[in-house]
Amino acid sequence: MTPRLMERYKEEVVPKLTEEFSYTNAHQVPVVTKVVVNIGLGDATQNPKLLETAMNELAVITGQKPSVRKAKKSVSNFRLREGQAIGATVTLRRDRMWEFLDRLLNVALPRVRDFGGVSPKAFDGRGNYTLGVRDQTVFPEVDYDAVERVTGMNVTFVTTAETDAEGKSLLTHIGVPFRK
């Protein structure tokens, strides 16, 4: 069974983008290649249990086991040593990526209080987009009563688009609600 959003991409988005940017080849049409979900926890240096719960929540949200991110440098002001665990990340590809995108766009983002759309300015210049989610409880998989601490996360959409305009058009057609 193919994910719903992937079918929509193939049937609706590809023809629209081909017409909009007048691509001559189907392989020129940009596509989302991966989605990276990242949680950074600087407080994990004092309380390692925070990282464990964040990793469990990230695994429940994405359906994939996260990998631990360690500090690259020692910073004395933050009481941080090189090699200490300070975050968790998951890279989603193929079907899991499309399923996660579908849940993010159709379930999680509409649950954000006073949601007026996401910022259209968070592109990196190469068609990739990063979105910040302040509260992990917007995902229905997370049990609200079991949450000890509200942690945010970054969701990065990595695309094959060469410009921000192509990337924004791709994400808009997929269903990312940009602010006007």
C-alpha positions in Angstrom: 0.0 0.0 0.0 1.4 3.4 -1.0 1.0 6.3 1.3 -1.8 8.8 0.5 0.5 11.8 0.3 2.9 10.0 -2.1 0.0 9.2 -4.5 -1.2 12.8 -4.3 2.4 13.9 -5.1 2.5 11.7 -8.2 -1.0 12.4 -9.5 -1.4 16.1 -8.7 1.9 17.8 -7.7 4.1 16.6 -10.5 1.9 17.9 -13.3 1.4 21.2 -11.5 5.1 21.7 -11.0 5.9 20.6 -14.5 3.5 23.2 -15.9 4.6 25.9 -13.4 8.4 25.6 -14.1 8.1 24.1 -17.6 10.3 21.1 -16.9 11.1 19.0 -20.0 11.9 15.8 -18.1 10.0 14.1 -15.2 13.3 13.7 -13.3 13.7 17.5 -13.1 10.6 17.8 -10.9 11.7 18.4 -7.3 10.7 15.8 -4.6 11.1 15.5 -0.9 14.0 13.1 -0.4 14.1 12.9 3.4 12.7 14.5 6.5 15.0 14.9 9.5 13.4 15.3 13.0 15.7 16.6 15.6 15.4 17.3 19.4 18.1 19.3 21.1 18.3 19.0 24.9 21.0 21.0 26.5 19.6 20.2 29.9 20.4 16.5 29.3 23.9 17.2 30.7 22.5 17.6 34.2 19.6 15.2 33.8 20.2 12.2 31.5 16.6 10.9 32.0 15.4 13.9 29.9 17.2 12.5 26.9 15.7 9.0 27.4 12.1 10.3 27.6 12.7 12.6 24.5 14.1 9.6 22.6 11.0 7.5 23.5 8.6 10.3 22.4 10.6 10.8 19.2 10.4 7.0 18.5 6.6 7.1 19.1 6.1 10.2 16.9 8.2 9.0 13.9 7.9 5.2 14.2 11.7 4.8 14.0 14.4 4.5 16.6 16.3 7.8 17.1 20.0 8.1 17.2 21.8 10.0 20.0 23.6 13.2 19.1 26.8 14.0 21.1 28.5 17.3 21.7 31.3 18.0 19.3 33.1 20.5 21.5 33.5 21.2 25.2 32.0 24.5 26.4 32.8 25.3 30.0 30.0 28.0 30.3 27.4 25.4 29.5 29.1 22.7 31.6 29.3 20.6 28.5 32.0 18.1 27.7 32.9 16.7 24.3 31.1 13.5 23.7 28.2 14.1 26.1 24.7 13.2 24.7 22.7 16.4 24.1 20.1 15.5 21.5 18.3 12.9 19.4 17.6 12.8 15.7 15.6 10.6 13.2 16.0 10.6 9.4 12.9 9.4 7.6 12.9 8.3 4.0 10.4 6.7 1.6 7.1 5.4 3.0 7.8 6.4 6.6 8.6 9.9 5.5 5.4 10.3 3.5 3.3 8.9 6.4 5.0 11.3 8.9 4.5 14.2 6.5 0.8 13.3 6.2 0.3 13.2 10.0 2.3 16.4 10.5 0.4 18.4 7.9 -3.1 17.1 8.5 -3.2 16.2 12.2 -0.3 17.9 14.2 -0.1 21.4 12.7 -3.8 22.1 12.8 -3.7 21.2 16.6 -1.3 24.0 17.3 -3.0 26.8 19.3 -3.5 30.1 17.3 -1.9 28.5 14.2 -1.7 31.0 11.4 0.6 29.0 9.1 4.3 28.4 9.0 6.9 31.0 8.1 7.8 31.2 4.5 11.3 32.6 5.3 12.9 29.4 6.7 14.4 28.2 3.5 18.2 27.6 3.3 18.8 28.9 -0.3 18.9 25.4 -1.8 15.2 24.5 -1.6 15.3 22.8 1.9 12.9 24.0 4.6 13.1 23.8 8.4 10.1 24.0 10.6 10.1 24.4 14.4 7.5 22.7 16.5 7.4 24.1 20.0 5.4 21.4 21.7 5.6 17.6 21.1 2.0 17.1 22.4 0.5 18.3 19.1 1.2 14.8 17.8 -1.7 12.5 18.8 0.7 9.6 19.5 2.2 11.3 22.5 0.3 10.6 25.7 -0.3 14.1 27.3 -0.4 12.7 30.8 2.9 11.0 30.5 4.8 14.1 29.3 7.2 15.3 32.0 8.6 18.3 30.1 7.5 20.1 27.0 10.3 19.9 24.4 10.3 21.3 20.9 11.7 19.8 17.8 13.0 20.8 14.4 11.6 19.2 11.3 13.7 19.6 8.1 12.4 18.9 4.7 15.2 18.0 2.4 14.2 18.4 -1.3 15.9 18.0 -4.7 14.7 21.6 -5.6 17.5 23.8 -6.7 16.0 27.2 -5.6 13.9 28.3 -2.8 11.0 29.2 -5.2 10.9 25.6 -6.5 11.1 24.3 -2.9 8.3 26.5 -1.7 6.1 25.7 -4.6 6.7 21.9 -4.0 5.9 22.2 -0.3 2.8 24.4 -1.0 1.4 21.9 -3.5 2.1 19.0 -1.0 0.1 20.9 1.6 2.4 22.9 3.9 0.4 25.8 5.2 2.6 28.9 4.6 1.6 32.3 6.1 0.5 34.8 3.6 
